[in-house]
Amino acid sequence: MSAPERIPPGGVTTTDPAAAELLARGELTVRGRIRDASNAALYCTVAHEGREAACVYKPVAGERPLWDFPDGTLAQREVAAYEVSEATGWGLVPPTVLREGPYGEGMCQLWIETAPEAELLALVDAEEPEPGWRAIGFAEVGEGRTALLVHADDERLRRLAVLDAVINNADRKGGHLLPTADGRLYGIDHGVTFNAENKLRTLLWGWAGEPLTGEAVDVLKGLRGALEPGGRLAVTLAALVTPAEVDATRARADALLEAGKHPEPSGDWPAIPWPPV
């Protein structure tokens, strides 16, 4: 289904401090279903005290079981990803809360209007990427032909690659990247994150093995402090994921700081999600 043309009058934006409160306390009205989602995802509006916004509601009851994640935990993981994103200060995940809705408990996330003209991924008939692009790898395009899959050499994507490494995102596809008309970039669909085992699967391998930026190092140091036992972020995550997964998140932040570089594919797990978009 298509997005609404705009947030209704009196609505909120992603940077509005009231966004999370609106999502958590507002009256949730289902308007339709997002049919291309792998789990039940409902397009809704949420209204509270004269303010209204479009949002996505994913009830826990609509989650499909996965062999490598505990049943009924994907909504909590989406909220946990938002909390880590907020702790970075980068604001890469739209406001997301856990709440009751028409079909029971689920995650509720502010709807993002995208700028479809923004190009972040491409297939090119070349051996090397052009300036401004980073290589992901070669992909089969039919009739025995291959093309080079590339992503933009974009600082917003680079920040998202760091976030994904911390939260152990197992499904960073192109369709989960939402650029907006005001120049911001958001990542969505974080249900398969925070596993204690390494499951990083992403399209954002363009910086693999390269040194982290100074900004990323500073952010990781801040995250590491917040993830100390009893730290604010550690306490928040403990209500959303398992103790082992909180420990693993802390360990991943430690490993990134110790290595001082972006992670590389491990070889123990498919590095790129399929389909990639």
C-alpha positions as CSV (number, residue, x, y, z in Angstrom):
1,M,0.0,0.0,0.0
2,S,1.1,3.5,-0.6
3,A,2.1,6.0,2.1
4,P,-0.2,9.0,2.9
5,E,0.6,12.2,1.2
6,R,1.5,13.9,4.4
7,I,1.3,13.6,8.2
8,P,-2.1,15.1,9.2
9,P,-2.3,18.6,10.6
10,G,-1.2,18.6,14.3
11,G,1.1,15.7,13.6
12,V,4.7,15.2,14.8
13,T,8.1,14.6,13.1
14,T,10.8,12.1,14.0
15,T,12.8,14.8,15.8
16,D,9.8,16.0,17.9
17,P,10.3,14.9,21.5
18,A,6.5,14.3,21.7
19,A,6.6,11.6,19.0
20,A,7.3,8.7,21.3
21,E,4.6,9.8,23.7
22,L,2.1,10.2,20.9
23,L,2.9,6.6,19.7
24,A,2.6,5.2,23.2
25,R,-0.5,7.0,24.5
26,G,-2.5,7.8,21.3
27,E,-5.6,6.1,20.0
28,L,-4.4,3.6,17.4
29,T,-6.7,3.2,14.3
30,V,-5.9,0.6,11.7
31,R,-6.2,1.9,8.2
32,G,-4.8,-1.0,6.1
33,R,-2.2,-3.7,5.8
34,I,1.2,-3.5,4.4
35,R,1.1,-6.6,2.2
36,D,4.8,-7.0,1.2
37,A,5.9,-7.3,4.9
38,S,7.1,-10.8,6.0
39,N,5.2,-10.4,9.3
40,A,1.9,-8.7,10.0
41,A,2.4,-5.0,9.6
42,L,-0.5,-2.6,9.7
43,Y,-0.6,1.0,8.5
44,C,-2.3,3.1,11.2
45,T,-2.9,6.6,12.5
46,V,-2.4,7.5,16.1
47,A,-4.1,10.5,17.8
48,H,-3.7,12.1,21.2
49,E,-4.6,15.5,22.5
50,G,-5.2,17.1,19.1
51,R,-2.1,15.6,17.5
52,E,-2.1,12.9,14.9
53,A,0.5,11.0,12.9
54,A,0.8,8.0,10.6
55,C,2.5,4.9,12.0
56,V,3.2,1.2,11.5
57,Y,1.9,-1.3,14.1
58,K,3.3,-4.8,14.1
59,P,1.4,-7.0,16.6
60,V,3.4,-9.8,18.3
61,A,0.5,-12.1,17.4
62,G,1.4,-11.6,13.7
63,E,5.0,-12.6,14.0
64,R,6.1,-15.8,12.2
65,P,8.2,-18.2,14.2
66,L,12.0,-18.2,13.4
67,W,14.4,-21.1,14.2
68,D,17.1,-18.8,15.6
69,F,15.1,-16.2,17.6
70,P,12.7,-16.8,20.5
71,D,9.1,-16.7,19.5
72,G,7.2,-13.5,20.1
73,T,10.2,-11.2,20.6
74,L,10.6,-9.3,17.3
75,A,8.6,-6.3,18.4
76,Q,10.8,-5.9,21.5
77,R,13.9,-6.1,19.3
78,E,12.6,-3.3,17.1
79,V,12.2,-1.1,20.2
80,A,15.6,-2.1,21.4
81,A,17.2,-1.0,18.1
82,Y,15.5,2.4,18.5
83,E,16.9,2.7,22.0
84,V,20.4,2.0,20.8
85,S,20.0,4.4,17.9
86,E,18.9,7.1,20.3
87,A,21.9,6.5,22.5
88,T,24.2,7.1,19.6
89,G,22.7,10.5,19.0
90,W,22.5,9.7,15.3
91,G,18.7,9.2,15.2
92,L,18.8,6.5,12.6
93,V,15.7,4.6,13.6
94,P,12.2,6.3,13.7
95,P,10.5,6.7,17.1
96,T,9.4,3.2,18.1
97,V,7.5,2.0,21.2
98,L,6.0,-1.2,22.6
99,R,2.3,-0.9,23.3
100,E,-1.1,-2.5,23.3
101,G,-3.1,-2.2,20.1
102,P,-6.2,-3.6,18.4
103,Y,-4.5,-7.0,18.0
104,G,-2.6,-7.1,21.3
105,E,0.9,-6.0,22.2
106,G,3.1,-4.9,19.4
107,M,5.6,-2.3,18.3
108,C,4.4,1.0,17.0
109,Q,6.7,3.1,14.8
110,L,6.3,6.5,13.2
111,W,5.7,6.3,9.5
112,I,8.5,7.8,7.3
113,E,7.8,9.6,4.1
114,T,10.6,8.7,1.7
115,A,12.3,10.7,-1.1
116,P,12.1,8.1,-3.9
117,E,14.5,10.0,-6.1
118,A,17.4,9.4,-3.6
119,E,19.7,6.7,-5.0
120,L,21.5,4.6,-2.4
121,L,22.0,1.3,-4.2
122,A,22.7,0.4,-7.8
123,L,23.8,-2.4,-10.2
124,V,26.6,-1.3,-12.6
125,D,28.3,-3.1,-15.5
126,A,31.8,-2.6,-14.2
127,E,34.6,-4.2,-12.3
128,E,35.1,-1.3,-9.9
129,P,32.7,1.3,-8.4
130,E,32.8,4.9,-9.7
131,P,33.7,7.7,-7.3
132,G,31.0,8.2,-4.8
133,W,30.1,4.5,-4.6
134,R,31.2,1.5,-2.6
135,A,31.3,-2.1,-3.9
136,I,29.2,-4.7,-2.2
137,G,29.8,-7.6,-4.5
138,F,28.8,-9.2,-7.8
139,A,25.3,-10.4,-8.4
140,E,23.8,-12.6,-11.1
141,V,21.4,-10.6,-13.3
142,G,20.3,-13.3,-15.7
143,E,21.5,-15.2,-18.8
144,G,24.9,-15.9,-17.2
145,R,25.6,-12.2,-16.7
146,T,26.8,-10.6,-13.5
147,A,26.8,-6.9,-12.4
148,L,28.5,-5.1,-9.5
149,L,26.2,-4.2,-6.7
150,V,27.2,-0.9,-5.1
151,H,25.9,1.4,-2.4
152,A,26.5,5.1,-2.0
153,D,29.6,6.3,-0.2
154,D,27.3,8.2,2.1
155,E,28.2,9.2,5.7
156,R,24.6,8.4,6.8
157,L,25.0,4.8,5.5
158,R,28.4,4.6,7.3
159,R,26.8,5.5,10.6
160,L,24.1,2.9,10.0
161,A,26.7,0.3,9.2
162,V,28.2,1.0,12.7
163,L,24.8,0.7,14.4
164,D,24.1,-2.6,12.6
165,A,27.4,-4.0,13.8
166,V,26.4,-3.1,17.4
167,I,22.9,-4.5,17.3
168,N,23.9,-7.5,15.1
169,N,21.4,-6.8,12.4
170,A,20.7,-10.0,10.4
171,D,18.7,-8.4,7.7
172,R,19.9,-5.0,6.4
173,K,18.2,-4.9,3.0
174,G,17.9,-2.0,0.5
175,G,14.2,-1.7,1.2
176,H,14.9,-1.0,4.8
177,L,16.8,2.2,3.9
178,L,14.5,5.3,4.0
179,P,16.0,8.6,2.8
180,T,13.8,11.6,3.3
181,A,13.3,14.9,1.5
182,D,15.0,16.8,4.4
183,G,18.3,14.9,3.9
184,R,17.9,12.4,6.8
185,L,18.2,8.6,6.5
186,Y,16.3,6.0,8.6
187,G,16.7,2.3,8.9
188,I,13.6,0.1,9.6
189,D,12.7,-3.5,10.2
190,H,14.9,-4.5,13.1
191,G,13.1,-7.6,14.3
192,V,16.1,-9.9,13.7
193,T,18.7,-8.1,15.8
194,F,20.6,-8.6,19.1
195,N,21.2,-12.3,18.7
196,A,24.0,-13.5,20.9
197,E,25.6,-15.3,17.9
198,N,27.2,-13.4,15.1
199,K,24.5,-13.0,12.4
200,L,25.4,-9.7,10.7
201,R,23.9,-9.7,7.2
202,T,23.9,-6.4,5.4
203,L,24.3,-4.6,2.1
204,L,26.6,-2.0,3.8
205,W,29.9,-3.8,3.4
206,G,31.5,-1.0,1.5
207,W,33.7,0.1,4.5
208,A,34.6,-3.5,5.6
209,G,38.1,-3.5,7.2
210,E,38.5,0.3,7.0
211,P,39.2,2.4,10.1
212,L,36.3,3.7,12.0
213,T,35.8,7.5,11.8
214,G,36.7,9.5,14.9
215,E,33.0,10.3,15.3
216,A,32.1,6.5,15.3
217,V,34.8,5.8,17.9
218,D,33.4,8.6,20.2
219,V,29.9,7.2,19.8
220,L,31.0,3.7,20.6
221,K,32.8,4.8,23.7
222,G,29.5,6.5,24.8
223,L,27.6,3.4,24.0
224,R,30.1,1.2,25.9
225,G,29.6,3.3,29.0
226,A,25.8,3.2,28.8
227,L,26.0,-0.6,28.4
228,E,27.9,-1.1,31.6
229,P,25.9,-3.3,34.0
230,G,23.5,-1.0,35.7
231,G,24.0,1.7,33.0
232,R,21.0,3.4,31.5
233,L,21.0,1.6,28.2
234,A,21.8,-1.7,29.7
235,V,18.8,-1.4,32.0
236,T,16.5,-0.4,29.1
237,L,17.7,-3.3,26.9
238,A,17.3,-5.8,29.8
239,A,13.5,-5.3,29.6
240,L,13.5,-6.0,25.8
241,V,16.1,-8.7,25.1
242,T,17.8,-11.6,27.0
243,P,20.6,-11.0,29.5
244,A,23.0,-13.0,27.2
245,E,22.0,-10.6,24.3
246,V,22.7,-7.5,26.4
247,D,26.1,-9.0,27.3
248,A,26.7,-9.7,23.6
249,T,25.8,-6.2,22.6
250,R,28.4,-4.9,25.1
251,A,31.0,-7.3,23.7
252,R,30.3,-6.2,20.1
253,A,30.9,-2.5,21.1
254,D,34.1,-3.6,22.9
255,A,35.3,-5.5,19.8
256,L,34.6,-2.6,17.5
257,L,36.6,-0.3,19.7
258,E,39.4,-2.7,20.1
259,A,39.7,-3.4,16.4
260,G,39.2,0.3,15.5
261,K,37.7,-0.7,12.1
262,H,34.5,-1.7,10.4
263,P,33.8,-5.5,10.7
264,E,34.3,-7.8,7.8
265,P,32.2,-10.8,6.8
266,S,33.0,-13.7,9.1
267,G,32.5,-16.5,6.5
268,D,30.4,-18.4,9.0
269,W,27.1,-16.8,8.0
270,P,25.8,-15.5,4.6
271,A,27.1,-11.9,4.5
272,I,24.4,-10.4,2.3
273,P,20.6,-10.9,2.9
274,W,18.5,-12.4,0.2
275,P,16.7,-11.0,-1.6
276,P,19.0,-7.9,-1.2
277,V,16.2,-5.4,-1.7
